[in-house]
Each structure stands twice: as structure tokens, then as C-alpha cells.
Amino acid sequence: MTQKQQAIYDARTLGTGRMLTLGLQHMFAMFGATVLVPVITGLSMSATLLFAGFGTLVFHLLTKMKVPAFLGSSFAFLGGYAAVVSMGEAQGLTTTQSLPYACIGVFSAGIIYFILAGLFAAFGAKKVMRFFPPVVTGPIIIAIGLCLSGTAIQSCSANWWIALLAILIIVVCNIWGKGMIKIIPILLGVLGSYIVAACFGLCDFSKVQDAAWLGLPFQWENTAFSVFENPNWGLIVSAIITIVPISLATMMEHIGDMCAISSTTGINYLEDPGLHRTLMGDGLATMLASLFGAPANTTYGENTGVLNLTRVYDPRVIRIAALFAILLSFCPKFSALIACMPAATIGGVSLVLYGMISAVGVRNVVENHVDFTKSRNVIVMALILVLAIGIKYGAGDAISLGFTSLSGLAVAALVGVILNAILPGKDYEFGSNPEGDKAVDFEINPSLRK
């Protein structure tokens, strides 16, 4: 038995009190990033917490209760939500009315996880991953962050001093922080700037006073089901075409996270329970969340960092954190408190996060040693970036094809995958560079990875 495997065995002797404390710590580790996605997008805060917890339990069930992973809100889909909301507003819909259409797109993206899981089971990872090399996924990830940058600047403009304070706290905690301070810089940045804004009277807490202490985590009008009462089929198709290609990046992120968790614990989860099971768990969690108006889920690097710090790898600790998240989702007053957060706080945090998303894409390209002396690689990356950013800022978010509209990210992803498939010179082999395979994690603090 290895030292890391012994740590799992030892966790069973910690006792109920320590296990609950460790579970609470894992909940706080995921908290800052998970709640930020609904704050940015306008999705339900309570539903987000409910399906972060419930999605984690579903993932554990499908992976035979073996993998110590927590599923929280995915940042990779932020561009998709923004694009669909823009298309909906162009057709006279409000943000609240448009978001369920985006959720249908995310549900469809979750189906792709099952398709890829089936391909992995049938043909093996190396053959399938040849069609999704870093020269495609890296630029897509870079484009996601750059396409979102404009909205962050707009939010920061509400009060640059509050935004800069949030950025400063995040940078200081992430670079010089120790222990849990280093794990939760986003949460601390949000709290710090929020408290200062409240002290200067920049927050309206009237809705917090009116909110109930207990209530249901989601409402019918926020779910994907509500769309079909009076569906806009064109917007449904547009949402699916816009968001599904983003799953290329998030599936690579999932694989990288599984590699990182395996490295942290010393147990090869890609073999047992198998990558096909972890993909299905992630995909099903995302599908369920999207149906009820919650963000797409993804395995969280922040919690892998906590595993690394505590050396306690028992998956039961993660399931305890999931139960805490579910309990918190039934408190509307808490959701109202989050909703009062100043736009500048959201902007400052978003500015860091969007930049980090693009940086992850750069890291993916660099650590996989993509050869840009080859013209085919230059062409693939160039077209992905120009199409994604050009359509976003030059064509009003999307281009019309008559029967539907396509966002820049959707066009870029489709063109990248097709070009890579038809141009000669494909040389990427999944598994030959473990460090590169882990270079697609949309995490807050990659320095905690071993």
C-alpha cells in the first residue's frame, strides 16, 4: 500500500467531527468560484448550489464511489450563456427569458459527454483524442476568455476602486497566501470588496430583508422546461449550435482533472473506474443542472488542491461537502445576499477569471509543445482566434445563416475541428505528455498541483 493510499485508510479513523470539518473545508474551497458563475450569468444561485451538491453525488454514484472529485460551476460556458442572451435580447427577450434557452444548449453539450464516453469505451482514448488536439482546444479556450473580456470591463466601470480592490485581494492571496488562503483567493476577493462596498453604502440590502429563510432552490420559469410552453425554435437551434462546441474544451478539462486527481492520490482513476465512467458522471451532472436552471458542472481543481494540502483522499469527505451545498441551497436569504453584490466586485473578479481562462489556453498550447513551424498548425490556430473574436466584436456576437445564428465561438470551434481533421500532419498523441494532458484545467490556483 502506497503512502497516499494509506492516507485514504487513515481517513476512516478520523471520526465524525473531523470528517464534517474536512467536508466543510471542501465546500468553502469550491464556494467562491461556484457562486460566481450565477452572479455573472444571472442564473439561479440556489439552483447552482443544489446541483453542485447533487451533481457531485451523481458523479460519485456513476464512478463507483471511488473518485474524490467535487463538481462545481464551469467557467468555460460563460461565453455560451452570454452569446445566447445577446441573441435572445435581439429578438425581444429579457435575460431571464433567454437563459433557459442557453440551458438547453448546455443540456445538449452534456449529451456529447456520453457520446465521447462511448467512443472511449469502444476505441480507446488515443484514437478519439487525435481529433481534439491542443492546437484546436488551446485556441478555443483562449478565445473564450477574450470574448468575455468586454463584459468584465463594463462591470468594472461601475466603480473602478471597488473592482481594483477585488483584483488586489485575489492577487495577494494567490501569490503570497498560505494554506486555505491560497486555496480560496476568489472567495476572499469577493468578500473583501463586497464588505468595503457595503461600508460605503454602495449596496441595497432591502431584498435580503424581504427574502425568506427557507424556500425551494429553483422556480419553474427559470428551468429549461419552461421554454416549451411557447418555444422559439430558431433560438433553441441557435443555442445548441452555439454552446455544444464548447464541450470540446470542457471535456479536455475533465480529462486533465482526472489526470491531476490521479496524480495527487496515487491511484489511476482513468483505468478504474475508467474515463468513460467519469465522463458520464460529469455529463449527467451537467444535463440535470441545466434542466433546472443551474450552470454546467465540471470537476473542480480547487478541491484537488485541498486534497493535496490535507492528504485526506477519502471520497466520503467530498460527499459531505456536497450535502452541505445542498442544505445551503434551500436558503433564499443567502441567495438574496449574493444578488446584492456590487457590479464592480463582479467585474473585478471576472477580469481575473476571464484572463485566467485565456491563460489556460496558452498553457495548453505551450505545455503540449505545439509546433508552429508547421503551417497547418498556424492556420488552424489563426482561424480559430480570428473567427471567434472577429465575429464577437465585429458582427454583433453572432452571424446569421438564415435558419439560425452562430456565435463566434461556435464557428471557430467547428472550423478548427474540421480543418485539423482534413489537413495533413496530425501528430498529437494523447497520453504521451502527462503534463500537457493536465494543461486544460480552468482552476484558480494551478500551483497547488503536483
C-alpha positions as CSV (number, residue, x, y, z in Angstrom):
1,M,0.0,0.0,0.0
2,T,1.4,3.4,-1.0
3,Q,1.7,6.3,1.3
4,K,-1.2,8.1,-0.5
5,Q,-3.4,5.0,-0.4
6,Q,-2.6,4.7,3.3
7,A,-4.0,8.3,3.7
8,I,-7.4,7.1,2.5
9,Y,-7.3,4.3,5.0
10,D,-6.3,6.6,7.8
11,A,-9.2,9.0,7.0
12,R,-11.7,6.4,8.1
13,T,-10.3,6.7,11.7
14,L,-10.7,10.5,11.8
15,G,-14.1,10.4,13.4
16,T,-17.4,12.2,12.6
17,G,-16.3,15.6,13.8
18,R,-13.1,15.8,11.8
19,M,-14.8,14.4,8.7
20,L,-17.5,17.0,8.9
21,T,-14.9,19.7,9.3
22,L,-13.0,18.5,6.3
23,G,-16.2,18.4,4.3
24,L,-17.0,22.0,5.3
25,Q,-13.5,23.0,4.2
26,H,-14.1,21.4,0.8
27,M,-17.4,23.3,0.4
28,F,-15.6,26.6,1.1
29,A,-12.9,25.7,-1.4
30,M,-15.4,25.3,-4.2
31,F,-17.7,28.1,-3.0
32,G,-16.0,31.2,-4.3
33,A,-15.9,30.0,-7.9
34,T,-19.2,28.1,-7.9
35,V,-21.3,31.0,-6.8
36,L,-19.6,33.4,-9.1
37,V,-21.0,31.8,-12.3
38,P,-24.6,32.5,-11.4
39,V,-23.7,36.0,-10.3
40,I,-22.1,36.7,-13.7
41,T,-24.7,35.0,-15.8
42,G,-27.9,35.7,-13.9
43,L,-28.7,32.0,-13.3
44,S,-30.3,30.9,-10.0
45,M,-27.9,31.0,-7.1
46,S,-29.9,28.4,-5.1
47,A,-30.2,26.0,-8.0
48,T,-26.5,26.3,-8.6
49,L,-25.7,25.2,-5.1
50,L,-28.3,22.5,-5.2
51,F,-27.0,20.9,-8.4
52,A,-23.3,21.4,-7.4
53,G,-24.1,19.1,-4.5
54,F,-26.5,16.8,-6.2
55,G,-24.3,16.6,-9.3
56,T,-21.3,15.6,-7.2
57,L,-23.3,12.8,-5.6
58,V,-24.5,11.6,-9.1
59,F,-20.9,11.7,-10.2
60,H,-19.8,9.6,-7.3
61,L,-22.6,7.1,-7.9
62,L,-21.6,6.6,-11.5
63,T,-17.9,6.3,-10.6
64,K,-18.5,3.5,-8.1
65,M,-17.9,5.9,-5.1
66,K,-14.1,5.8,-5.8
67,V,-13.1,9.3,-7.2
68,P,-12.6,12.2,-4.7
69,A,-13.9,14.9,-7.0
70,F,-16.3,17.8,-6.4
71,L,-18.3,19.2,-9.3
72,G,-18.9,22.9,-9.3
73,S,-19.9,25.6,-11.9
74,S,-18.0,25.6,-15.1
75,F,-16.5,28.9,-16.3
76,A,-15.9,27.5,-19.8
77,F,-19.6,28.0,-20.7
78,L,-19.8,31.7,-19.7
79,G,-19.2,32.7,-23.3
80,G,-22.1,30.5,-24.5
81,Y,-24.5,31.9,-21.9
82,A,-23.5,35.5,-23.0
83,A,-23.9,34.7,-26.7
84,V,-27.4,33.2,-26.3
85,V,-28.6,36.0,-24.1
86,S,-27.4,38.5,-26.7
87,M,-29.3,36.6,-29.4
88,G,-32.4,36.4,-27.2
89,E,-32.3,40.2,-26.4
90,A,-32.0,40.9,-30.2
91,Q,-35.4,39.0,-30.5
92,G,-37.0,41.0,-27.7
93,L,-36.5,38.6,-24.9
94,T,-35.1,39.6,-21.4
95,T,-32.1,38.0,-19.9
96,T,-34.3,35.9,-17.6
97,Q,-36.3,34.6,-20.6
98,S,-33.1,33.9,-22.7
99,L,-31.2,31.9,-20.1
100,P,-33.4,28.8,-20.3
101,Y,-32.6,28.6,-24.0
102,A,-28.9,28.6,-23.1
103,C,-29.6,25.9,-20.6
104,I,-31.0,23.7,-23.5
105,G,-27.7,24.3,-25.3
106,V,-25.8,23.2,-22.2
107,F,-28.0,20.1,-21.8
108,S,-27.1,19.2,-25.4
109,A,-23.4,19.7,-24.6
110,G,-23.9,17.2,-21.8
111,I,-25.1,14.6,-24.3
112,I,-21.7,15.0,-26.1
113,Y,-20.0,13.7,-22.9
114,F,-21.9,10.5,-23.2
115,I,-21.0,10.2,-26.9
116,L,-17.3,10.7,-26.1
117,A,-17.5,8.2,-23.2
118,G,-18.9,5.6,-25.6
119,L,-16.2,6.3,-28.1
120,F,-13.6,6.0,-25.4
121,A,-15.0,2.7,-24.3
122,A,-15.2,1.4,-27.9
123,F,-11.9,2.7,-29.5
124,G,-9.7,4.0,-26.6
125,A,-8.7,7.5,-25.7
126,K,-5.7,7.8,-28.0
127,K,-7.7,7.3,-31.2
128,V,-10.5,9.6,-30.2
129,M,-8.3,12.4,-28.9
130,R,-6.5,12.7,-32.2
131,F,-9.4,14.8,-33.4
132,F,-9.2,17.2,-30.4
133,P,-5.6,18.2,-30.2
134,P,-4.2,21.2,-28.2
135,V,-3.9,23.2,-31.5
136,V,-7.7,23.2,-31.5
137,T,-8.7,23.1,-27.8
138,G,-6.0,25.6,-26.8
139,P,-7.1,28.5,-29.1
140,I,-10.8,27.8,-28.3
141,I,-10.0,28.3,-24.6
142,I,-8.0,31.4,-25.3
143,A,-10.9,32.8,-27.3
144,I,-13.5,32.1,-24.6
145,G,-11.6,34.4,-22.2
146,L,-11.0,37.1,-24.8
147,C,-14.6,37.1,-25.9
148,L,-15.8,37.6,-22.3
149,S,-13.3,40.4,-21.5
150,G,-15.5,43.2,-22.7
151,T,-18.3,42.4,-20.2
152,A,-15.8,42.4,-17.3
153,I,-14.6,45.9,-18.2
154,Q,-18.2,47.2,-18.4
155,S,-18.9,45.9,-14.9
156,C,-15.6,47.3,-13.5
157,S,-16.6,50.7,-14.9
158,A,-19.4,50.9,-12.3
159,N,-16.7,51.6,-9.7
160,W,-13.1,51.0,-10.6
161,W,-11.9,51.4,-7.0
162,I,-14.0,48.5,-5.8
163,A,-13.0,46.4,-8.8
164,L,-9.3,47.1,-8.2
165,L,-9.7,46.2,-4.6
166,A,-11.1,42.8,-5.6
167,I,-8.3,42.2,-8.0
168,L,-5.7,43.2,-5.5
169,I,-7.0,40.8,-2.8
170,I,-7.1,38.0,-5.3
171,V,-3.5,38.6,-6.5
172,V,-2.1,38.9,-2.9
173,C,-3.9,35.8,-1.6
174,N,-3.0,33.7,-4.7
175,I,0.7,34.7,-4.8
176,W,1.6,35.2,-1.1
177,G,-1.2,33.3,0.8
178,K,-0.6,30.1,2.7
179,G,-2.9,27.1,3.3
180,M,-6.6,27.8,2.8
181,I,-5.9,31.5,2.0
182,K,-4.1,30.3,-1.2
183,I,-6.9,27.9,-2.0
184,I,-9.8,30.4,-1.9
185,P,-8.4,33.7,-3.3
186,I,-11.6,34.4,-5.4
187,L,-13.9,34.0,-2.4
188,L,-11.7,36.3,-0.3
189,G,-11.6,38.9,-3.2
190,V,-15.4,38.8,-3.4
191,L,-15.9,39.1,0.4
192,G,-13.3,41.8,0.8
193,S,-14.5,44.1,-1.9
194,Y,-18.2,43.4,-1.1
195,I,-17.7,44.4,2.6
196,V,-15.9,47.6,1.7
197,A,-18.6,48.5,-0.8
198,A,-21.3,47.8,1.9
199,C,-19.4,50.0,4.4
200,F,-19.6,52.9,1.8
201,G,-23.3,52.4,1.2
202,L,-22.9,51.0,-2.3
203,C,-25.2,48.0,-1.7
204,D,-29.0,47.8,-1.4
205,F,-29.9,45.1,1.2
206,S,-33.7,45.6,1.0
207,K,-34.2,42.3,-0.9
208,V,-32.3,40.4,1.8
209,Q,-34.7,41.6,4.4
210,D,-37.7,40.5,2.4
211,A,-36.3,37.1,1.5
212,A,-37.4,34.0,3.4
213,W,-35.0,31.8,5.4
214,L,-36.3,28.6,3.7
215,G,-37.6,28.0,0.2
216,L,-37.3,25.9,-3.0
217,P,-33.9,26.3,-4.8
218,F,-35.4,26.9,-8.2
219,Q,-38.6,28.3,-9.9
220,W,-40.4,26.9,-13.0
221,E,-39.8,29.9,-15.2
222,N,-36.0,29.6,-14.8
223,T,-35.9,25.9,-15.9
224,A,-35.3,24.6,-19.4
225,F,-38.8,23.0,-19.3
226,S,-40.4,26.5,-19.3
227,V,-39.1,27.2,-22.8
228,F,-41.5,24.6,-24.3
229,E,-44.6,26.5,-23.2
230,N,-44.1,28.9,-26.0
231,P,-40.9,27.8,-27.8
232,N,-38.7,29.9,-30.1
233,W,-37.4,27.0,-32.2
234,G,-34.9,29.2,-34.0
235,L,-33.3,30.4,-30.7
236,I,-33.3,26.8,-29.5
237,V,-31.3,25.6,-32.5
238,S,-29.0,28.6,-32.2
239,A,-28.3,27.9,-28.6
240,I,-27.5,24.3,-29.3
241,I,-25.2,25.1,-32.2
242,T,-23.5,27.9,-30.1
243,I,-22.9,26.0,-26.9
244,V,-22.2,22.4,-27.9
245,P,-18.8,23.1,-29.4
246,I,-17.6,24.5,-26.0
247,S,-17.9,20.9,-24.7
248,L,-14.7,20.2,-26.7
249,A,-12.8,22.4,-24.2
250,T,-14.7,21.2,-21.1
251,M,-14.1,17.5,-21.9
252,M,-10.4,18.2,-22.2
253,E,-10.6,20.0,-18.9
254,H,-12.3,16.9,-17.4
255,I,-9.6,14.6,-18.6
256,G,-6.9,16.9,-17.3
257,D,-8.7,17.0,-13.9
258,M,-8.8,13.2,-13.8
259,C,-5.1,13.0,-14.5
260,A,-4.4,15.6,-11.8
261,I,-6.6,13.8,-9.2
262,S,-4.9,10.5,-10.1
263,S,-1.5,12.1,-9.7
264,T,-2.5,13.7,-6.3
265,T,-3.9,10.5,-4.8
266,G,-1.5,8.0,-6.4
267,I,-4.5,6.0,-7.8
268,N,-5.1,5.7,-11.6
269,Y,-8.8,6.7,-11.9
270,L,-8.5,6.7,-15.7
271,E,-8.3,2.9,-15.5
272,D,-10.6,2.3,-12.5
273,P,-13.4,3.3,-12.6
274,G,-12.4,4.4,-16.0
275,L,-12.5,7.6,-18.0
276,H,-15.8,6.6,-19.7
277,R,-17.5,6.5,-16.3
278,T,-16.1,9.8,-15.1
279,L,-17.2,11.5,-18.3
280,M,-20.7,10.1,-18.0
281,G,-20.8,11.3,-14.4
282,D,-19.7,14.8,-15.4
283,G,-22.1,14.8,-18.4
284,L,-25.1,13.6,-16.5
285,A,-24.5,16.1,-13.7
286,T,-24.3,18.9,-16.3
287,M,-27.5,17.7,-18.0
288,L,-29.5,17.6,-14.8
289,A,-28.2,21.0,-13.6
290,S,-29.1,22.7,-16.9
291,L,-32.7,21.3,-16.9
292,F,-33.4,23.2,-13.7
293,G,-31.6,26.4,-14.5
294,A,-28.2,25.8,-12.9
295,P,-24.9,26.2,-14.6
296,A,-22.9,23.4,-16.3
297,N,-20.9,21.4,-13.9
298,T,-17.2,20.4,-14.0
299,T,-14.7,18.7,-11.8
300,Y,-13.0,21.3,-9.6
301,G,-9.3,21.9,-9.3
302,E,-9.7,23.9,-6.1
303,N,-10.8,20.7,-4.3
304,T,-7.9,18.8,-5.7
305,G,-5.7,21.5,-4.1
306,V,-7.4,20.8,-0.8
307,L,-6.8,17.0,-1.2
308,N,-3.1,17.9,-1.8
309,L,-2.9,20.0,1.3
310,T,-4.8,17.7,3.8
311,R,-3.6,14.4,2.4
312,V,-7.0,13.0,3.1
313,Y,-8.4,11.4,-0.1
314,D,-11.5,9.6,1.2
315,P,-14.3,10.4,-1.3
316,R,-16.7,10.4,1.7
317,V,-15.3,13.8,2.7
318,I,-16.3,15.2,-0.8
319,R,-19.8,13.8,-0.4
320,I,-20.1,15.5,3.0
321,A,-19.2,18.8,1.2
322,A,-21.9,18.1,-1.4
323,L,-24.5,17.6,1.3
324,F,-23.5,21.0,2.9
325,A,-24.0,22.7,-0.5
326,I,-27.5,21.1,-0.9
327,L,-28.6,22.3,2.5
328,L,-27.4,25.8,1.8
329,S,-29.4,25.9,-1.5
330,F,-32.7,25.9,0.5
331,C,-31.9,29.4,2.0
332,P,-33.3,32.2,-0.3
333,K,-32.0,34.8,2.1
334,F,-28.5,33.7,1.3
335,S,-29.2,33.9,-2.4
336,A,-30.5,37.4,-2.0
337,L,-27.4,38.4,-0.1
338,I,-25.3,37.3,-3.0
339,A,-27.5,39.0,-5.5
340,C,-26.8,42.4,-3.8
341,M,-23.2,42.1,-4.7
342,P,-21.9,45.3,-6.5
343,A,-21.4,45.1,-10.3
344,A,-17.8,46.4,-9.7
345,T,-17.0,43.5,-7.4
346,I,-18.3,41.1,-10.1
347,G,-16.3,43.0,-12.7
348,G,-13.0,42.9,-10.8
349,V,-13.2,39.2,-10.1
350,S,-14.4,38.5,-13.7
351,L,-11.4,40.4,-15.1
352,V,-9.1,38.0,-13.3
353,L,-11.1,34.9,-14.2
354,Y,-11.5,35.7,-17.9
355,G,-7.8,36.4,-18.2
356,M,-7.0,33.1,-16.4
357,I,-9.3,31.2,-18.9
358,S,-7.2,32.6,-21.8
359,A,-4.0,31.9,-19.9
360,V,-5.1,28.2,-19.5
361,G,-5.4,28.1,-23.3
362,V,-1.9,29.4,-23.7
363,R,-0.7,26.9,-21.2
364,N,-2.4,24.1,-23.1
365,V,-0.6,25.1,-26.3
366,V,2.8,25.6,-24.6
367,E,2.9,22.5,-22.4
368,N,1.9,20.3,-25.3
369,H,4.7,21.8,-27.4
370,V,2.5,22.6,-30.4
371,D,4.9,23.1,-33.4
372,F,4.2,26.5,-35.0
373,T,6.9,25.9,-37.6
374,K,4.2,23.8,-39.3
375,S,1.9,26.0,-41.5
376,R,-1.1,23.7,-40.8
377,N,-0.9,24.5,-37.0
378,V,-0.5,28.2,-37.6
379,I,-3.6,28.2,-40.0
380,V,-5.8,26.2,-37.5
381,M,-5.0,28.5,-34.6
382,A,-5.2,31.7,-36.6
383,L,-8.6,31.0,-38.0
384,I,-10.0,29.9,-34.6
385,L,-8.9,33.1,-32.9
386,V,-9.8,35.5,-35.7
387,L,-13.3,33.9,-36.2
388,A,-14.1,33.8,-32.5
389,I,-13.0,37.3,-31.7
390,G,-13.9,38.9,-35.0
391,I,-17.5,37.7,-35.0
392,K,-17.9,38.6,-31.3
393,Y,-16.8,42.2,-31.7
394,G,-17.3,42.8,-35.4
395,A,-20.6,41.1,-36.2
396,G,-22.6,41.7,-33.0
397,D,-21.8,38.4,-31.2
398,A,-23.1,36.1,-34.0
399,I,-23.5,35.7,-37.7
400,S,-26.9,34.7,-39.4
401,L,-27.2,31.7,-41.6
402,G,-30.8,32.3,-42.4
403,F,-32.3,29.5,-40.4
404,T,-30.2,30.2,-37.4
405,S,-27.3,32.2,-36.0
406,L,-23.9,31.0,-34.9
407,S,-21.7,32.7,-32.2
408,G,-18.1,33.3,-32.9
409,L,-17.1,30.5,-30.6
410,A,-19.3,28.0,-32.4
411,V,-18.0,29.0,-35.8
412,A,-14.4,28.9,-34.5
413,A,-14.7,25.5,-32.9
414,L,-16.3,23.9,-35.9
415,V,-13.8,25.3,-38.3
416,G,-10.9,24.3,-36.0
417,V,-12.1,20.7,-35.7
418,I,-12.8,20.3,-39.4
419,L,-9.5,21.9,-40.5
420,N,-7.5,19.8,-38.1
421,A,-9.2,16.7,-39.4
422,I,-8.6,17.3,-43.1
423,L,-5.2,19.0,-43.1
424,P,-2.2,16.6,-43.3
425,G,0.4,16.4,-40.5
426,K,-1.6,15.4,-37.4
427,D,1.0,14.4,-34.8
428,Y,-0.8,14.7,-31.4
429,E,-1.0,11.5,-29.3
430,F,-3.0,11.6,-26.1
431,G,-1.1,10.2,-23.1
432,S,2.4,10.8,-24.4
433,N,2.8,14.0,-22.4
434,P,1.0,13.8,-19.0
435,E,1.9,17.4,-18.1
436,G,0.3,18.6,-21.3
437,D,-2.8,16.5,-20.8
438,K,-3.4,18.3,-17.5
439,A,-2.9,21.8,-19.0
440,V,-6.6,22.4,-19.7
441,D,-7.9,22.9,-16.1
442,F,-10.0,26.1,-15.6
443,E,-8.8,26.3,-12.0
444,I,-7.9,29.2,-9.7
445,N,-4.6,28.1,-8.4
446,P,-2.7,25.6,-10.6
447,S,0.4,26.0,-8.4
448,L,-1.2,23.5,-5.9
449,R,-1.0,20.7,-8.4
450,K,1.7,18.1,-8.1
